[in-house]
Amino acid sequence: MNLLLAGCDLALNPMDGGSGSNLKLLSYLAAGLPVVSTPVGSRGIDAEAAGVHSVGLELFAQTIEEILSHPEYDRSFTGRAYVEEHCDWRSIGRQFTSRSIEHFAG
């Protein structure tokens, strides 16, 4: 999958329903891809902090054109940094440990 994602210019996540976390979104971000998603598709993360272009389906085509026409969107290291800071297992472990200590200390 990493090889396939490395050949992509951007990732699309046009979800209009569903629940829970969206693991493919995290894969896209970890690969350093700029992402165009619906608000439903980017649920569970801070889309702005992760650099996700979260727009309604009616703005998808326009947003894709904008990203592809601006070379500064070539790779989104904001998304990769977000995933490393908030979503990898070490980060989740630190958050769990911190919350557990607060819970038992309080």
N, C-alpha and C positions, 0 to 999 in steps of 0.2 A: 504494500500500500504506500509506503514511503516513496518508492520510486515513482509511482503514479502521481502522487501529490507534488513531487518535485518538478514534474513537467507541466503543472497547472499555473495559469496566470492569476486565477482567483477561484474562490469556492462559493457555491450557492447553497442556500438552505431555505427554500421557499415553503416552509411549513405553515399550514393554516389551521392545524388542530393537533391534539396530542397532549401528553402530560409527562412529567418527570424531566430529568436532565437529558440534554441532547448530546450524546457522546460523539457523534460525527462532527459537531461543531467544535468540540475540544480538539479533535484530531486535526481539523483544518487549521485551527489557531496554532497548535503545536508545530505544524509544518511551516508556519510563517506565512500563510496565505492571507491576502486580504479577503474578507468574508462579507457577502451580501446576504442578509437574513431577514426574515419577518420578525416582529416582536415575539410571536409564539415560538419561533425557531431559536431565539436567543434567550429564552426564559432560563432562569437559574444562574445567570452570570450578569455581571455589570457590563453590558454591551459597550457602553461608551469607554470604560476603562480598558476593555479588551480590544478596542479599535474596530469593533464590528459595525458595519453599515446596516443598521436595523431600520428597515422601511417597509411600508405596506406593499402588497403585491402590485398595486397600480404604479409604483415607482421603481420596480425592479429593473426594467429595461433601461430606464434613464440612469439609474445608479451604476449599472454594469458599464454602460457607455462612458460615464464619467471616470470610473476607476481605470478602465482600459486606455483612456486618453491621457492619463496623468502618470508619467513614469515614477513619481514619488510613491505610488502605491505598488511598486514592483513586488516588494515583499513586506509583510507587516510583522515586524519584530515586536511590536506592541502586544499583539495577540500571543506570541510565544512567551514573552515575559509574564503576561497575565496568567497563562496556564501554569508556568513554573512556580509562580508565587502563590497561586490560590488553588490549583487543581491537581498537582502531582501528589503521589502518596506521601512523600516526606512532608510537604506542606500540610496535608490533611492530618498527618500524625501530630505535627506541632500544634495545630489548632485543637485537636482532640485533647492532647496533653494539657494545654493551657486552660481549656474550659473545664477539664476534670479537676485540675488543681484549684481553680476558682470555686468550683462547686463544693469540693470537700473542705476548703479552707473557710468558706463563708458560712 
